[in-house]
Each structure stands twice: as structure tokens, then as C-alpha cells.
């Protein structure tokens, strides 16, 4: 099994090299983001261990650009941070797993083996609903081939609606899937973001495809 470790802390990188080699991995090391990205694109690896804070390209940029280049190698990200937004950003950009420093080497190996067993299936194809198109992997959305500028949260709400197009979804379902399963704030935040989306994907195109179903929730209708 071939693993690429992109880590600028040389002592940690060498420790990972020795430990992973002892576990049967073939290890390639890169100490900066530019070299790591080039290796990940040009060579075949079973899994990538990617630090977030790197010289050159940072980890978020690397994983985003890998997915844009249709490189689906599983990525486990490392960070000295432990905030929930860092975790969410990593997954939103296409990472497959995440560990906070300091971490257990035993846990790291277990996570890597799990990612290798899972493999690298291609990410979801482009979602469409009439003239609306959304590419989860490239984090791009268009209507009538015109790019839509969406915040990450708006993108998440739209993706959920498109995955359930023509079905009625509740505010609770949207909150659970796009915010957090343990979100305890008011559910009217969904109304706010539905309003934002309408101003970006419907009103400029003289459409009304996001429908409010009174007492229930919302439905994204497919425009003709």
C-alpha cells in the first residue's frame, strides 16, 4: 500500500515514515504543499496523509484542487486545530477523514487501513434540476450555464434540495443534514437561507423553483 505524507514538520514526517513502513506501507514524503500536490496528481497512491498548515499550497487548497483534477485518492487531514469549522471545511472540500494533533499512531494506522479498504470511488456526479446544475466535487453551481456565487452554507442547502428535487423536505431535515445533527438554534435560519438562495438562483432568472409548502417545508421544482 502506497501512502503519501505531506507534512512540513520534518521530525513528525520521519516518525510517520518509520512507523508506517514498519506497518507495511510504502511511504513517500513531501515537506511542502506544492511538492505534495504535484506528487498526488502525477503518481498513484492508495491514501494521502495531508497536513493543513503547509508552506506553498496549504492543505485545504490541495484537497480542493485534487478533487477539481478528479483525483479521488482518499485523504486523511492532520491539524493542530480542533474546531468544528475546521473539520467541516475539510469534509466540505473533499477530505475523507481528519485527525487532530497530537494523535495516536495506532488510530492513524487504523484510519488509513479503513480508507484503503474503502478505496477511492468517484465522487457524486453533477446534480441537475432543469436548467440548474450543481457539481459537489468541484463545488460549482450554474443556472442556464451562468455561474452562481454561493456561500458554503448556501451551497449545502441547495445540494440538499437538489438531491431531493420535487420532494417536500422539512426545516428539520435541512438543519440535520446541512447544519448539525445537534444544532439547537432556531429553525428560522433555514428560512433566511432559502431567501438568500431565491435571490441568487431564481429571481435573476425570473423563476420561482424553490416552493414553500405551508406547514411542511420546501420543495425544489424542476423548471422547464
Secondary structure, 3 states (H helix, E strand, C coil): CEEEEECCCHHHHHHHHHHHHHCCCEEEEECCHHHHHHHHHHCCCCEEEEECCCCCCCHHHHHHHHHHCCCCCEEEEEECCCCHHHHHHHHHHCCCEEEECCCCHHHHHHHHHHHHHHCCCCCCCCEEECCEEEECCCCEEEECCEECCCCHHHHHHHHHHHHCCCCEEEHHHHHHHHHCCCCCCCCHHHHHHHHHHHHHHHHHHCCCCEEEECCCEEEECCCC
